[in-house]
């Protein structure tokens, strides 16, 4: 890395790619919890919808 240029991996800025991925993963984990909390019928509907989109 050239002198004077900061490595983005060591900054805590919102644009840090590692922080962005960590926040995305936190959102995914929250969605999983919400889906798991649904009644079985609704959970199956959500999972079927997600399979169609994949």
Buried (B, 14 or more C-beta within 10 A) or exposed (E): EEEEEEEEEEEEEEEBEEBEEEEEEEEEEEEEEEEEEEEEEEBEEEEEEEEEEE
